[in-house]
Amino acid sequence: MKNNSDSQENNTQNTENQVIKYTLKDIENIRVTRANQYKEMKPVIKIGGSVFGVNGDISFVSGLPKAGKSTITRFMIATALMKEKPENLDTISIVSEYCQGRKVIYIDTEQNPSDTKKMINSILDIAGLDKEPENFIALNLREFNHVENMDYLKSLFHYYNDAYLWIIDGVTDFLPSANEETTGNELIRYLMKMSSINNTCIVCLIHENGGGGGNGKMRGHIGSEAARKCQGAISVSYEEDKKVHSIKSTYFRGSKKIEPIYWEFDDKGKPVSCDAEKIESIKQIAEDKDLAKRSELIELLENCFKNHKGQGLPTDTLKNQIGIYLKTNPKNKNLKADSIRTKRDRAFKDMIGFDLLKTKTEKQNGTDRQVYFYDSPNLEIKF
């Protein structure tokens, strides 16, 4: 007579006639215990001293077009190819560990092949190499559609399964759309799987949503999924008011977030880190901007609450008040409703970020609701 565990393993259906695909042995194979041995996840790329990319996982670089994403990847690739790095080499705080002769793969889905070649030349210049090492492989997939791109990617992972580092510039070009939920999830899962199976570091470049450069909000559904699953994510932007490029950490798993890194191009077009004096001026510009923004929000809040006699406002009511009192561009009186809504929601989010609102939960018709208060001496509100 078979024991219970044997009969459980041989069953393919349960009492509700649902198909049971995996056996108890299959489940044991994915069980994690203290006795299990796994490959150690070691740092592959560090940014500002913090770990951004590791073997066995995926990371993301986001930014608006022309923000500087390609410049960032040049340093990731170049330093991975360098056995020794000169002390005076300015890598704008981006350093990859030496690849030990393993392959470094760069996939470009966006640029013209001639621009990809310029990218290669720049990488070799940074690395101090006269010619391409055999373990550096650059490919251009610009002319192919997303199905062909995906077929190439699968082939590449098969043939270069010993690669140390992958840079995929234009990850959404492997999808029919950045907002395709099912295929986006499948692509992220596939990249995670290949990083684990091949014990490699995969870095993907992705555009950010427009409106507010450097906000770190990666484009489309795939961007949202990537933010949940990745090892590290940075946002690259060009800050017009400061005339510099910046790198800011959106998320680093198991490592501290970095202070913003600022860099610019010199008169020869070479990326260089900003010096201490420049960084101080940048910080002062940011502080002045924050003070001006805070003052603007305080004026807006006092208008929103002045006729409510100390009463809290639920979210929808407060947002409606913000929309009423928002100052819009007088040259654009026909501003569309969705644009006003976007500005209103951004102002509300900024109020939360500046810690200008207090909240508490109130009962209304037996249901809890969150209400907001603005505690101002001018309005004599008691929270």
N, C-alpha and C positions, 0 to 999 in steps of 0.2 A: 504493500500500500504506500502511495506517495505521501510525503508530508505536505503541510499547508503551503510552505514556501515554494516547493516544487510545482504544485498545482497552480499557484499564483503566477509563477514565471511562464507556465505553458498556456495560460489563458490569454485569449486575444480579445475577449469581450467581458464586460462586467454585467451585473444584474440588470442594468438599464439599457443593455444592448449598445453601449458605447464602445468604440474600438479602442483598445489599450495597445498602443504601439510598442512601448518600451518595457522590457523585463526588469525585474529587481536587480539583475546583474548589470544592465545598462545604467540604472540609477546609481548603483555603487561606483561605477566608473567615473561619474561626475561629482561624487561626494567629496567634499573638502574636509580633511582632518589635519590635526597637528603633525601626523606622521608623514603626510604627503610631501613629496619633493617637487618643486617647480623651478623653472629657470628664473634666476634673479633678474629683476627689472633694473637695469643700470642706466644712469644718465647718458643720453646721447647729445642733447643740445641744452645749453644753459643760456639764459638771458638775464642780464643784471645779477648774475650769481645764483639765480633760482633755476630749478630744473623745469624745463619746458617740454622736452621730448625724451622718451625712454624707448628702449627696445621692448617690443611686445605691446605697443599701444599707438593710438593716433592722436595728433595734435592739429590745431587749426590757427591759421593767420588770416585775419579779416581786415578789410579796409575798403574805402571808396576807390574808384579808379584813380590812378596816378598818386595815390597816397604814399607809396613807397614799399609795397609788398615785395616787388621784385628785388629791390635793394636788400631787403631783409634776407631773402632766400639766397642771394649771392654769398653772403657771409656764412650762412648755414652750410652751404655746399663747400665753399672754399676752405673753411677751417676743418671740415671733415676730411679733406684730402691732404692736410698738412700734418706731417709727423711731428715737426717742431714748429712752434709759432713764435716769431720774434716778439720780444717784450714791448717794442715800440709800435707794433701793429695795431691800428685803430679799427676794431671790428664793431664799433658802436654797441659794445657790451653783448655781442652775440658770439658764442663760441661752441663749436661742436667738438666732441671727442674724436680723435683720429680713428679712421675707419679700419685700420690694420690690414689694408689691402682688399677689404671686402668692397663690393660694388656700391656706388652711389648713383642713384637713378633720378634724372630730372625729366618730368613730363610736362610739356607746354601745349595747352589746348587753345590758347588765345592769340599769341603773337604770330606774325609772319615769320617763316623760317629764317629770314635774314636777321630779324630781331633776336631770334633764339641764338643765332650764331654770335651776335654781339654780346648776349648774356654769357655765353660760354667763354668768350675772350676776356670779359670782365672777371669772371670767376678764376680763370687761370692767372690773370694778372695779380689778383689778391693773394692767390696761393703761391705766387712766385714760380709758376711752372711755364716752361717754354712750349710744351706740347701737351695734348690731352693724355692723361694716364689711361691705360686700358680699362681700369675699373670705374671710370667715370663715363656714364652713358646718358646722353641727352636725346630726347625724341620730341618730334613735333606732330601733334594729332589735329591740327587746326582744320584740315580739309575734310575730316570724317564726321559722320553724325554720331549721336549718342550711343546707338546700338553698336556701331563699328568701334567706337572708343572703348566701350565696355569689353568687347571681344579682345581688343588689343591689351587691355589692362589684365584680363585673366591670363592671356598668353605670357605677358611680361612677368607676372607673379610666378608662373610655372617655370619659365626658363631662368629667371634670376631669383630663385628662392633663397639664395645665400646673401642677398643684398643687405647692406648695413643701414642705408638711409634712402627713403623715397620722398621726393618733393613733387606733389601733384598740383600744378598751377592751373586752376580752373576746374574744381571738382564737380561743379554743377553741369559741366559739359558731358558727363557720363549719365545724365538723366534727361528725360523728355522735357522736364520743367523743374525748377527749384522748389516748387510747391507740390510736386507729386508725393503724396504721403507714403504710399506703399513702396514705390521704387526708391524713394529717399531713405526710408528705414532699412530697406534691403542693402543699399549701397554702404551705409554706415556699418551695418552688421558685417558685411563682406570685408570691409577694410579692417575692422576690429579682428575678424577671424584670421585674415592673412598676416596681420602684424603679430599675432600670437603664434600661428603655425610656423612662420618664417623667422620668428624672433627678431623682428626688424622694427625700425621707427618710421612711421608714415606721417608726413606733414602735408596738409591740404590747404590750398589758398582759396578763399571764397570772398565774394563781394559783400559789403554791408548794405543794409537798407538805406536808401537815400534820406536826406534830411537830418542833419546833426552828425557830421563826420566824426569818427572816433568814438561812437557810442557803443561799439562792440556788438551790436545786434546783427548777427549773421543772416544773410539773405535766405528767405524762404523756409519751408518746412525742414529741409535738410539742415539748415543753419540751427534751427531750434533743437533738432535731434542731436546734432554734433555738440552743442553746448552742454547737453545732458550726459554725453557718453565719453567725451574726450579727456585725455590726460592734461592737456594744457591748451589755452586759447589766449592769443594776444590781438589787440586792435592797433592797426597802424593808421596814422592820419597826418594830413598836412594842416597845420593850424594857422589859418590865414592871418589872424590878429597878431600872432607872434612871429610869423614868417619862418617857422621851423617845422620839421617832421617830428612825430612822437611815436613811441611804442608804449602801450599801456597793457597791463595784464588784466584780462577778463576773468580767467580762472586758471589756477595751477593746483593740481591734485597733489597733496602731500608735500607741498613746498610753498613758502611764503610768497605773497603777491609782491611784485616789484614796484619800486618807485618809478614814476614816468621817466623814460629815457628820451632825450632830445638830441636831434642831429640835423645837419644841414649839408648842402653841397657847397664845396669851395669854388673858387673861380676857375678851376680846371674840371669841374663836374664830378669831383670825388666826394663821396659821403664822409663826413667827419663828425665826431661827437662835439656837442656844444661845450664850451669851456665854462668854468665856474661863474664867471661874471655874467655870461649870457644866460645861464640857468637862473641866476638870481633875478635878472630882469624879467625872465619868463614867469617866474613865480610871482613877481610883483604885478605883472599884467593880469595873471589869473586871480590874484587876491582882489585887485581893483574891480575886475569883472564880476566876481562873486558878490562884493559889497554892493555894486550897482544893481545886480540881479536881486539881491535880498531886499534892498530898498523898494524896488519895483513891486516885488511880491507882497511886501508889508502894506504898501499903499492899496494894492488890489484887495487884500484881505480885509482891510478896514472898511473899504467900500462894500464888500460882500456882507459883512456882519453888522454894519452900523444901524440897520433898521430891525434887527432881530432880538434886541433887548436881552442879550446874554444867552439866548437859546442856542443849543447845538444844531448843526445842520447835517442831515444825512448826505451821503455821497452824491446822489443825483441832484439834490437841491443845491449843494455847494458848487458843483460843476456848472449848473445852470447860472448861478450868480457870477461865477468867474467869467463865463461866456458873455454875460451882459456888460461887465465892467472892463473887459479886456480892451486895451488900446490897439486898434487896427490901423494899418497904413491908410491915411486919408486919400492917397492916390489910388487906392484899390478898394473903393467903397462897395463894389460888387463881389467881395470876397465870398467864395463858395462856402456853403454850410459845413462841408466836410473839412475844409481848411480851418475854419473857426473851431470846429470840434477838436482837431488835432492840436491847435495852439492851446485850447482850454485844458485838454488832458495833459499836455506837457507842463503847463503852469501848475496844475494840481500835483503832478509828480514832483516838480521842483519844490513845492511847498512842503511836501513830505520829506524830501531830501534835506532841506534846510532846517528841518525840525521846528517849523513854525506853527504846526497844528497839534492840538491835544485831542485825544479820543476817549470815548467811554461807550459802554453798551447800555442801551435803554430798551425798555419793553414797549412795544406798540401793538395793540390788539393781540396780546399774548405771544408775540414774536420778538426775538432779539434783533436789534438793529444797531449798527455802529454810527455814532454821530461825531462830528468834528467841532471843535471850539478853537477860536483864535483869542488867546489871552492877551489883551492889550490894555495898558493904563488909560489910553484915550477913550476906550469903549466901556470901561468899568465892568468888565465881564468877570464873573466869579466861576472858576472851574471847580 
